[in-house]
Amino acid sequence: MAGDKTLAELAQRFEVHPNQITEWKRQLSERAADVFGGGAPPAEPPVDLKALHAKIGQLTLENDFLESALTKVGLLSAKR
């Protein structure tokens, strides 16, 4: 956070506006604990396996139906 270079020198070196560096410093000071492991990990949304398995089954049926229909009309080769 505090170094030997001025804000203007850093802005020139990294080709950003000085306000951007000030904003980054503010964000770091507010969330340093989260960034470096001091805070709780973000909660992951629960996964509904039953719904995912149902969707997989539905998509498998649709794919099988479409494959059969396309094969019957000659748009898909029977060899797959």
C-alpha positions as CSV (number, residue, x, y, z in Angstrom):
1,M,0.0,0.0,0.0
2,A,2.8,2.4,0.9
3,G,5.8,2.3,-1.4
4,D,8.6,4.5,-2.6
5,K,6.8,5.6,-5.8
6,T,4.3,8.5,-6.1
7,L,0.8,8.0,-7.3
8,A,1.7,9.9,-10.6
9,E,4.7,7.6,-11.1
10,L,2.6,4.4,-10.6
11,A,-0.1,5.8,-12.9
12,Q,2.4,6.5,-15.6
13,R,4.2,3.2,-15.2
14,F,1.0,1.1,-15.5
15,E,-0.7,3.4,-17.9
16,V,-3.8,4.0,-15.8
17,H,-5.4,7.1,-14.4
18,P,-4.2,8.0,-10.9
19,N,-7.9,7.8,-9.7
20,Q,-7.9,4.1,-10.7
21,I,-4.9,3.4,-8.4
22,T,-6.6,5.3,-5.6
23,E,-9.7,3.2,-6.1
24,W,-7.7,0.0,-6.1
25,K,-6.0,1.0,-2.8
26,R,-9.4,1.8,-1.3
27,Q,-10.8,-1.6,-2.3
28,L,-7.8,-3.4,-1.0
29,S,-8.0,-1.7,2.4
30,E,-11.7,-2.5,2.6
31,R,-11.4,-6.1,1.6
32,A,-7.8,-7.2,2.4
33,A,-9.0,-9.8,4.9
34,D,-11.3,-11.4,2.3
35,V,-8.6,-11.4,-0.4
36,F,-5.9,-12.9,1.8
37,G,-8.0,-15.6,3.5
38,G,-9.2,-13.8,6.7
39,G,-12.8,-13.8,5.7
40,A,-15.3,-16.6,5.3
41,P,-15.3,-18.3,1.9
42,P,-18.2,-17.3,-0.4
43,A,-21.2,-19.6,0.0
44,E,-21.8,-21.8,-3.0
45,P,-25.5,-22.2,-4.0
46,P,-26.8,-25.7,-3.2
47,V,-26.8,-28.1,-6.0
48,D,-30.1,-29.9,-6.7
49,L,-28.9,-33.3,-8.0
50,K,-32.4,-34.6,-8.4
51,A,-33.3,-31.7,-10.8
52,L,-30.0,-32.1,-12.7
53,H,-30.6,-35.9,-13.2
54,A,-34.1,-35.2,-14.4
55,K,-32.8,-32.7,-16.9
56,I,-30.1,-35.1,-18.1
57,G,-32.8,-37.8,-18.6
58,Q,-35.1,-35.3,-20.5
59,L,-32.2,-34.2,-22.8
60,T,-31.2,-37.8,-23.5
61,L,-34.8,-38.7,-24.5
62,E,-35.0,-35.7,-26.8
63,N,-31.6,-36.5,-28.4
64,D,-32.7,-40.1,-29.0
65,F,-36.0,-39.0,-30.5
66,L,-34.3,-36.5,-32.8
67,E,-31.7,-39.0,-33.8
68,S,-34.4,-41.5,-34.7
69,A,-36.5,-39.0,-36.6
70,L,-33.6,-37.6,-38.6
71,T,-32.4,-41.1,-39.5
72,K,-36.0,-42.0,-40.7
73,V,-36.1,-39.0,-43.0
74,G,-32.6,-39.7,-44.3
75,L,-30.9,-36.6,-42.9
76,L,-28.7,-38.7,-40.5
77,S,-26.8,-41.8,-41.3
78,A,-27.8,-44.9,-39.4
79,K,-24.1,-45.5,-38.6
80,R,-23.1,-43.5,-35.6
